[in-house]
């Protein structure tokens, strides 16, 4: 196990820190980020792989496909509940130990999913598997930011989140293919193995830093007193929803409205995955240069590309290119994660974990509103203007945040 680095002066935003000289000179400095990235890859694969295996799971569990779809909702509910709960309960834990425990729970949940004998047991397993999701990403982001100089925090967080975006491009298709060949349960065994591997890599490569002796569940709850924390979460919960309003219905939109051959759907999904990877990397780099302008700029970009989908959705390859651009709007993620670090004060873990609860709320909100407009007869293309309105809603919250900072005399950019 790599020896812990020497500590520099404590940073109130980042907690126990690692000296700049050791961060910059250590040739194995990327290994901790790799370990954390493997975990995000596993979580991303585990979250989304069920979508490609719903018919198989439904047949085996003797339920309808819509009922099987509730397994997706159970996981999302687990994220929303588990993120704040585990962040508060784990406040006194050293972050490396907490990460290992979270991945152990994630691995066990996926193994339980693979072995679930009934629909009810599968629902419970998926719910519990979602519990570590938000806290893992939140704590991993804090650890990643502590391993680099302040001006590179967003890029470090972006590298961790790159595992999540790469999962949509590589992990999910591979696991779904294996699940089709060897049975849908095998996909969850693969994800469980990724969780166990992550726990081992975190133990081996992530430096151990003792827990802050001042940390406590009550101190973590002070995050909820900060107005800027709520506004930042609001930007994510609303502004991020636009991407999900379009992507949740991309397959039927391409088939029914754009009349794309079924063979073209994997290409569209791959383009979306490429967009998410590019957006994650670009957004992280921009956030390190100018944090608040990046958040505002990405929301404007999201409004433009989501609104454009209303007009491109009926043209197969224009729509496909537009889907790639929609994927780039994940650039918002690293920027919001860093923003929460800056405004949460001493309550870093809870605020960071809540970011992923907000993203899952965005997922639910975007998919629900998109479904409402389609069911109301506005057509598949209506998801584009729903996305536009959600991005504009995020901009309203962003403007509120900026005005509030101005009244308080706080700097507009970090």
C-alpha positions in Angstrom: 0.0 0.0 0.0 1.3 3.4 -0.9 2.6 5.4 2.1 0.5 8.4 3.0 1.9 11.7 1.8 3.0 14.4 4.2 0.2 16.8 5.1 0.2 20.5 4.2 -1.7 23.1 6.1 -5.3 22.2 6.4 -7.6 23.5 3.8 -11.1 24.3 5.2 -12.7 23.5 1.9 -10.9 20.3 1.2 -10.2 18.9 4.6 -6.9 17.1 5.3 -4.7 17.8 2.3 -1.6 16.4 0.6 1.4 18.6 -0.1 1.7 20.1 -3.5 5.2 18.9 -4.0 4.3 15.3 -3.4 1.3 15.6 -5.6 3.2 17.0 -8.5 6.3 14.8 -8.2 4.8 11.4 -7.4 4.9 9.3 -10.7 2.1 7.1 -9.4 -0.1 10.0 -8.5 -2.7 8.9 -11.1 -3.2 5.5 -9.5 -5.6 6.7 -6.8 -7.6 8.5 -9.5 -7.6 5.3 -11.6 -8.9 3.3 -8.6 -11.7 5.8 -8.0 -12.5 5.8 -11.7 -12.8 2.0 -11.8 -15.4 2.4 -9.1 -17.4 5.0 -11.0 -17.2 2.7 -14.1 -18.6 -0.2 -12.1 -21.4 1.9 -10.6 -22.3 3.4 -14.0 -22.4 -0.1 -15.6 -24.5 -1.4 -12.7 -27.0 1.4 -12.8 -27.7 1.3 -16.6 -27.1 -2.3 -17.6 -30.6 -3.4 -16.5 -32.1 -1.2 -19.2 -30.8 -3.5 -21.9 -31.9 -6.7 -20.1 -35.4 -5.8 -19.0 -37.1 -8.4 -21.3 -34.8 -11.2 -20.0 -35.3 -10.2 -16.4 -39.1 -9.9 -16.9 -39.3 -13.4 -18.4 -37.2 -15.0 -15.7 -39.1 -13.3 -12.8 -42.5 -13.9 -14.4 -43.4 -10.2 -14.5 -44.3 -7.7 -17.3 -41.7 -5.4 -18.8 -43.3 -2.3 -17.2 -43.0 -4.0 -13.9 -39.4 -4.8 -14.6 -38.9 -1.1 -15.3 -39.6 -0.5 -11.7 -36.2 -2.1 -10.9 -34.7 1.0 -12.5 -36.8 3.2 -10.2 -35.9 1.2 -7.2 -32.2 1.8 -7.8 -32.8 5.6 -8.3 -34.8 5.7 -5.1 -31.9 4.0 -3.3 -29.5 6.7 -4.6 -31.8 9.5 -3.4 -32.2 7.9 0.1 -28.8 6.5 0.5 -26.7 9.5 -0.5 -27.6 11.7 2.5 -28.0 8.9 4.9 -24.7 7.2 4.4 -22.9 10.5 4.1 -24.1 11.5 7.5 -23.5 8.1 9.1 -20.0 7.9 7.6 -19.0 11.4 8.7 -16.4 10.2 11.3 -14.9 7.5 9.0 -11.6 8.0 7.2 -12.5 8.6 3.6 -10.5 5.6 2.3 -12.2 3.3 4.7 -15.6 4.7 3.8 -15.0 4.2 0.1 -14.0 0.6 0.7 -17.1 0.0 2.8 -19.4 1.6 0.1 -17.9 -0.6 -2.6 -18.4 -3.7 -0.5 -22.1 -2.8 -0.1 -22.3 -2.1 -3.8 -20.7 -5.5 -4.7 -22.9 -7.4 -2.3 -26.0 -5.7 -3.7 -25.1 -6.7 -7.2 -24.4 -10.3 -6.2 -27.8 -10.3 -4.3 -29.4 -9.0 -7.5 -27.8 -11.9 -9.5 -29.1 -14.4 -7.0 -32.6 -12.9 -6.3 -35.2 -15.6 -6.6 -38.3 -13.3 -6.9 -39.4 -9.9 -8.1 -39.7 -8.6 -4.5 -36.2 -9.7 -3.5 -34.8 -8.2 -6.7 -36.5 -4.9 -5.9 -35.0 -4.9 -2.4 -31.6 -5.8 -3.8 -31.7 -3.0 -6.4 -32.9 -0.5 -3.8 -30.0 -1.4 -1.4 -27.5 -1.4 -4.3 -28.4 2.2 -5.0 -27.6 3.3 -1.5 -23.8 3.7 -1.9 -24.0 5.4 -5.3 -24.2 9.1 -4.3 -22.0 8.8 -1.3 -19.3 7.0 -3.3 -19.2 9.7 -6.0 -19.3 12.5 -3.4 -16.4 11.1 -1.3 -14.4 10.0 -4.4 -14.7 13.6 -5.6 -13.4 15.0 -2.3 -10.5 12.5 -2.3 -9.7 13.3 -5.9 -9.7 17.0 -5.3 -7.4 16.6 -2.3 -4.8 14.8 -4.4 -4.1 17.7 -6.8 -3.4 21.4 -6.7 -6.5 23.6 -6.2 -6.5 24.9 -9.8 -6.8 21.3 -11.1 -9.6 20.1 -8.8 -12.3 19.9 -11.5 -10.1 17.9 -13.8 -9.4 15.4 -11.0 -13.1 15.1 -10.3 -13.7 14.9 -14.1 -11.3 11.9 -14.3 -13.3 10.1 -11.6 -16.6 10.9 -13.3 -15.0 9.8 -16.6 -15.6 6.2 -15.4 -19.3 6.9 -15.2 -19.5 8.3 -18.8 -17.2 5.6 -20.1 -19.6 3.0 -18.6 -22.4 4.2 -20.9 -20.1 3.8 -23.9 -18.3 0.6 -23.1 -19.3 -1.1 -19.8 -23.1 -1.2 -20.4 -22.9 -2.7 -23.9 -20.3 -5.3 -22.9 -22.2 -6.3 -19.7 -25.5 -6.4 -21.7 -24.0 -8.6 -24.4 -22.5 -11.0 -21.8 -25.9 -11.0 -20.1 -27.6 -11.9 -23.3 -25.2 -14.8 -23.9 -24.9 -16.2 -20.4 -28.1 -15.0 -18.8 -29.1 -11.6 -17.4 -27.9 -12.5 -13.9 -24.3 -12.9 -15.2 -24.2 -9.1 -15.9 -24.8 -8.4 -12.2 -22.1 -10.8 -11.2 -19.7 -8.9 -13.5 -20.7 -5.6 -11.9 -20.3 -7.2 -8.4 -16.7 -8.2 -9.4 -16.0 -4.6 -10.4 -17.1 -3.5 -7.0 -14.8 -5.9 -5.3 -11.9 -4.9 -7.5 -12.5 -1.3 -6.7 -12.4 -2.0 -3.0 -9.0 -3.7 -3.5 -7.6 -0.9 -5.6 -8.8 1.8 -3.2 -7.1 -0.1 -0.3 -3.9 -0.5 -2.3 -3.6 2.9 -4.0 -5.6 5.6 -2.2 -3.6 7.2 0.6 -4.9 6.8 4.1 -5.7 10.1 5.8 -7.1 10.0 9.3 -10.6 11.3 9.8 -11.1 14.9 10.8 -11.6 14.7 14.6 -14.1 17.5 14.4 -16.3 15.6 11.9 -19.7 14.5 13.1 -23.2 13.8 11.7 -24.4 17.1 13.1 -21.6 19.0 11.4 -22.5 17.4 8.1 -26.1 18.4 8.5 -25.0 22.1 8.6 -24.6 21.9 4.8 -28.4 22.2 4.7 -28.2 25.7 6.3 -26.2 27.1 3.4 -28.5 28.8 0.8 -25.8 28.4 -1.9 -25.8 24.6 -1.3 -29.5 24.4 -2.0 -29.2 26.7 -5.1 -26.4 24.6 -6.5 -28.4 21.4 -6.0 -31.3 23.1 -7.6 -29.3 24.0 -10.7 -28.5 20.3 -11.0 -31.9 18.9 -10.2 -33.6 21.2 -12.8 -30.9 22.1 -15.4 -29.6 18.5 -15.8 -33.2 17.2 -16.3 -33.2 18.4 -19.9 -30.7 15.8 -21.0 -32.8 13.0 -19.5 -36.0 14.3 -21.1 -34.5 13.6 -24.5 -32.3 10.6 -23.9 -35.0 8.6 -22.0 -37.1 8.4 -25.2 -34.3 8.4 -27.8 -34.9 4.9 -29.1 -38.6 5.3 -29.9 -38.0 8.8 -31.1 -35.4 7.6 -33.6 -37.5 4.6 -34.7 -41.0 6.2 -34.8 -40.3 9.8 -35.8 -36.9 9.8 -37.6 -37.7 6.3 -39.2 -34.1 5.2 -38.5 -33.5 1.5 -39.0 -33.1 -0.5 -35.8 -29.5 -1.3 -36.8 -28.7 2.4 -36.4 -29.8 2.7 -32.8 -26.5 1.4 -31.4 -24.7 4.0 -33.4 -26.9 6.7 -31.9 -26.2 5.4 -28.4 -22.5 5.3 -29.1 -22.6 8.9 -30.3 -24.3 9.9 -27.0 -21.6 8.1 -25.1 -18.9 9.9 -27.0 -20.6 13.1 -26.3 -20.7 12.4 -22.5 -17.0 11.6 -22.4 -16.0 14.7 -24.4 -18.4 16.9 -22.3 -17.0 15.6 -19.1 -13.4 16.3 -20.0 -14.1 19.7 -21.5 -16.4 20.8 -18.7 -13.8 19.8 -16.1 -11.0 21.8 -17.8 -13.2 24.8 -18.2 -14.4 24.7 -14.6 -10.8 24.9 -13.4 -10.4 28.1 -15.4 -13.7 29.8 -14.6 -16.1 27.9 -12.4 -19.3 30.0 -12.4 -19.0 31.1 -16.0 -18.7 27.4 -17.0 -21.9 26.5 -15.1 -23.8 29.3 -16.8 -22.3 28.6 -20.2 -23.1 24.9 -20.1 -26.7 25.7 -19.2 -27.0 28.1 -22.2 -25.4 25.4 -24.4 -27.8 22.8 -23.1 -30.8 25.1 -23.9 -29.5 25.5 -27.4 -28.8 21.8 -28.3 -32.0 20.5 -26.5 -34.2 23.1 -28.2 -32.6 22.2 -31.5 -33.7 18.6 -31.1 -37.3 19.7 -31.5 -36.4 20.5 -35.1 -33.8 17.8 -35.9 -35.7 14.8 -34.3 -37.5 13.9 -37.6 -34.2 13.7 -39.6 -32.3 10.6 -38.7 -28.7 11.7 -39.0 -29.3 15.3 -38.0 -31.0 13.9 -34.9 -28.0 11.5 -34.3 -25.5 14.4 -34.4 -27.8 16.4 -32.1 -27.8 13.5 -29.7 -24.0 13.6 -29.5 -24.3 17.3 -28.7 -26.9 16.6 -26.0 -24.4 14.1 -24.4 -21.9 17.0 -24.0 -24.2 18.7 -21.6 -22.8 16.4 -18.8 -20.1 19.1 -18.7 -22.2 20.5 -15.9 -21.4 17.6 -13.6 -17.8 18.3 -12.5 -18.4 22.1 -12.3 -21.4 21.6 -9.9 -19.3 19.1 -7.8 -16.6 21.7 -7.3 -19.1 24.5 -6.6 -20.5 22.4 -3.8 -17.0 22.0 -2.3 -16.7 25.7 -2.3 -20.0 26.6 -0.6 -20.5 23.7 1.8 -18.1 24.9 4.5 -17.2 22.1 6.9 -20.1 19.8 5.7 -18.2 18.5 2.6 -19.3 14.9 2.5 -23.1 15.4 2.7 -23.0 18.3 0.1 -20.9 16.2 -2.3 -23.2 13.2 -2.0 -26.3 15.3 -2.4 -25.1 16.3 -5.8 -25.8 12.8 -7.1 -29.2 12.8 -5.4 -29.9 16.0 -7.4 -28.8 14.3 -10.6 -31.1 11.4 -10.0 -33.9 13.8 -9.3 -33.1 15.4 -12.6 -33.3 12.0 -14.3 -36.8 11.4 -12.8 -38.0 14.9 -13.6 -36.8 14.9 -17.2 -38.1 11.5 -18.0 -41.5 12.2 -16.3 -42.0 15.6 -18.1 -41.0 14.1 -21.4 -43.4 11.2 -20.9 -46.2 13.7 -20.0 -45.8 15.7 -23.2 -45.6 12.6 -25.4 -48.7 11.1 -23.7 -50.5 14.4 -24.2 -50.1 14.1 -27.9 -47.3 16.7 -28.5 -45.2 14.1 -30.3 -41.8 12.5 -29.8 -40.0 15.8 -30.7 -41.7 17.5 -27.7 -38.9 16.1 -25.4 -36.6 18.7 -27.1 -38.6 21.7 -25.9 -39.1 20.1 -22.5 -35.3 19.9 -22.3 -35.1 23.6 -23.4 -37.4 24.7 -20.6 -35.6 22.6 -18.0 -32.2 24.1 -19.0 -33.8 27.6 -18.8 -35.1 26.7 -15.4 -31.6 25.8 -14.4 -30.4 29.2 -15.7 -33.1 30.9 -13.5 -31.7 29.2 -10.4 -28.1 30.0 -11.6 -29.1 33.7 -11.9 -30.6 33.6 -8.4 -27.4 32.1 -7.0 -25.3 34.8 -8.7 -27.6 37.6 -7.5 -27.5 36.2 -4.0 -23.7 36.1 -4.0 -23.6 39.7 -5.2 -25.9 40.9 -2.3 -23.7 39.0 0.2 -20.5 40.4 -1.3 -19.2 36.9 -2.2 -17.0 36.4 -5.3 -18.9 35.4 -8.4 -16.4 32.9 -9.6 -14.2 30.5 -7.7 
